[in-house]
Amino acid sequence: MPAERLKGETFMPRPHIALLTAGALIAALLSGVPPAQAGSVVRDANGVPHLRAGNRYELFRLQGRVHAEDRMFQMDVSRRRGSGTLAELIGSSALASDVQMRTMGLRRTAEKSLAVLSAETRTALRAYAQGVNDWLAGQELPDQYRTVNVTKVAPWTEVDSIVVIKTLAFSLSFDLDIDRTSAVSAYDAAGYDGQKAVFGDVMPFAPFAPASPLADFTPSPRADLPESVTRMAADYLERAVQAAPITEALNRSGDRGSNSWVIGGRHTASGRPILASDPHLSLESPSTFHPIDLRGGGFDVQGDSLPGAPFVILGQNRRIAYAATQHFMDVSDTYAEKVVPDPASPSGLSTLHRGQREPITAIPETFRVNPRAAGRHDALDVVPAGGTIPARTLIVPRRNNGPLLSYDQKAGTGLSVQYTGFSPSAELDAFRLFNLARDVREFQEALQFFDVGGQHFVYADVTGTIAYFTNSEVPIREDLQAGKVHGNPPYLLRDGTGGNEWLPVRNRQPHQLLPYEIMPFSELPKVVDPPSGFIVSANNDSTGNTFDNDMLNQRRPGGGISYVSFFHNGFRAARITDMVRAAVRKGGVTSADVVAMQADTTAIDAQYFAPMAGEALARARTSSEPSLAALASDPRIVEAAGRLSRWNHTYPTGIAEGFDAADSAAELAAPSRQEIEASVAATVYVLWRGRFVTEVFDKHLKAGLPAVGDSHAMQALKRLVARGGVGESGIDFFAVPGIADPTARRDFLVLTSLRDALDLAASSAFAAAFGGSADQDGYRWGRLHRITLVSPLGPPYTVPSPGNRFEPPLAGLSGIPVDGGSNVPDVSGHPLRADTPEKFLISLVPARRFVAQALPSGWQTLDSLPGGVSENPGDRFEQNLLRGWLSNDPYQLTGR
């Protein structure tokens, strides 16, 4: 077998790369520290590749080759998913996604972005592509290609790497504004004030808890849209969410985003900073990230890379460490356009802007699918245009060359979208410079190249500096800059005929590429060495703009409305801030303390809502209201309320087959009685919470009105409790026929929801989990709360699944039982109204857990990934990191 195929040994892609001696290799595997020999790749005991090269070109050529060896099929899926050609690889199941992603044109933008990247980054891209293609030329393709009847893979290109980066940035920054607009229109049509009903009652901006990374510390006029526009928008949304990157981008659940925080040296046992990072992304097999150690040509950087692209995306070099969490910056606007026939236009259509025709351009499209038919290898069938398969993509130049998403010829209306990510951008320059930065000044300079995919960045270095920054090219809207919203605000559909434009650039910022005015870096939130000595970022609002539920009442220093983002959640940030403050008060914080914080499953929404059951029960026992007295006499409700009153608000699995942070990756422990009690209470609370949302919102709204979504439900409930159940719209969400007292009405809804939750748990719908039993002691959280690492090819590549080396551990239930839940630091949420066990399967989790402790001249780093280094079935490094991730047992990535 060639050296390239031996895990744990150096491969020799070119003759001048030396092979390590067997003794040196064994020492490397045992110590985890590979010898510093140029032109080599050594895998440590966890399969993590440590690359050594004499120059930068060789380093990134080696990285490309290693990525291909470990993740070639994943890389192919990633470039095709973003390019809108995934059906050519995996078949017709991806065709609907291809249509939407071809419309968005991420590959078109990637092609334009190549020209704006620095010469250094382009050289790295060329080297990386050569490494991938070297591997493709000499190695057998992974098993996944045989499954789809593919024997030939197109060469890797520089543009492919840019597409991979842009697809991730797109999923973290794009928005359509359609669901909010449809909701406002529906409530208006029903006779309510739509803005008050939506943003005051069912989709409030204000977070559950007002935690901020920087805090130690008039209703807008609206525009009535034609019914044809709102109907067209709703129809388009149904098609758009068939593309996974769009679905991810539009997901605003409280679990969406990431956690990162940094604790300064004055609070730590070592006297030096500790940085933590766990980004939350969709759970896939293999894992999103690939661990790597890159040294050579001036690079000395370790952490997690993105298969398909060079550099380390998140991690540390010898001097600095950094992490990022999603910042929901509003960098896209969706417009209602007037569209007219125009023979002079190349597409035959034009939009009307201030009465003037502006031609729409057209890009011809051809869609192909892999038939995956027996005996047909490398086959592609052309899909005829028609129905949902367009013959062309229509482009509106005014919208930053964004697409016309939908067009109603009869009404003369259309829907377009403008997004900063349709312009060329230079995120890969930013990642290269992050890898090389030596101090906070150089890191801040690197941020100026981070154009799309807004993030909250936390930073630490070995000198003791800690910092927080955010950056992205946020457009300035003409009406907001004039100080008054024209028509709809920017988080709803806007008027394409005039008054809602992005201002053309006049004050170009450093390294700016977007051809529009943007928020200067000086106006974006940032702090270096805050007085508190720590920073917590978990998708929380760093401006405080949402805390009063009014997005448009802050002003820019020179005039105009200051508007950066519209959505934040405060659940995880509040809990992490509480834990960090407690650790700081105690003093002597260690890496082990921070690892434990990452594993925390305490829910602050439960701290607020769970006691309501016991309080309602106590009042109902003395109530003269017969319906309340009847509920108070139900022994099941009495038992369940008692469990909630004793609960510590954590989410252990409570079963021997479950993976909990208290377990060892090597051996799962039987649950303690305390864990079982908390597990049962967690199940009762979650089922009650879903029924309470149903009782309060779903049953009190007129048919057809949008109900509260998962991302806003707990904030909305908390606001209603404070208002006695009557929303800003005037809707009485606590109304109960025959009960007038507000407190008694709420108690009735609380206890009725608890009764319904217990009925549901004992019903046939939950028989697979609880066997139809009414015995609450059997309602273990781990029988509901499970994860699946999904492969686009399904079983046996999905983990767990029949035929996979990791089979489902619970009879009759898919997935792996794990601790955690919605809105907790160790996030792993599920649909709020889940009413069958299968709906509790988890889609968003920490894609990595990373803790870096500064040393005098480097870092001691712990990492954890959901899976393994390799995607290849049967490889010893395919799932070797999974059990450690499941039980929050990290491995050591660096120790110098």
Secondary structure, DSSP 8 states (H G I E B T S, - for coil): --GGG-TTS---SSTTS----HHHHHHHHHHS-----SSEEEE-TT--EEEE-SSHHHHHHHHHHHHHHHHHHHHHHHHHHHHT-THHHH-GGGHHHHHHHHHHTHHHHHHHHHTTS-HHHHHHHHHHHHHHHHHHHHS---HHHHHTT--------HHHHHHHHHHHHHHTT----HHHHHHHHHHHHTTS-HHIIIIIIIS-SS-SS---TT------------HHHHHHHHHHHHHHTTSHHHHHHH---TTSEEEEEEE-GGGBSSSS-EEEEEEEEE-BSS-S-EEEEEEETTEEEEEEE-TTS-S-SEEEESSEEEEEEE--B--EEEEEEEEEE-TTSTTSEEEEETTEEEE-EEEE--EEE----TT-TT--EEE--BTTB-SEEEEEGGGTTEEEEEEETTTTEEEEEEEGGGS---HHHHHHHHHH--SHHHHHHHHTT--SS-EEEEEEETTS-EEEEEE---B-BHHHHTTS--SS-TTS-EETTSS--B-B-SS--TT--SSB-B--GGGS-EEES-TTSEEEESS--SS-TTTTS-TT--B-TTSSB---BS----HHHHHHHHHHHHHHHH--B-HHHHHHHHT----HHHHHHTHHHHHHHHHHHT-S-HHHHHHHT-HHHHHHHHHHHH--S-----STT-B-TTS-SSS-----HHHHHHHHHHHHHHHHHHHHHHHHTGGGS-TTS----TTTHHHHHHHHHHTTTB-TTS-BTT-BTTB--HHHHHHHHHHHHHHHHHHHHTSGGGHHHHTT---GGG--GGGT-EE-BB-TT-TTTSBS-TTSSS--SSTT--SEEB--BTTSSSB----TT--SGGGGEE-EEES-EEEEEEETTEEEEEEE-SS-S--STT-TTSSTTHHHHHTT--EEEEE-
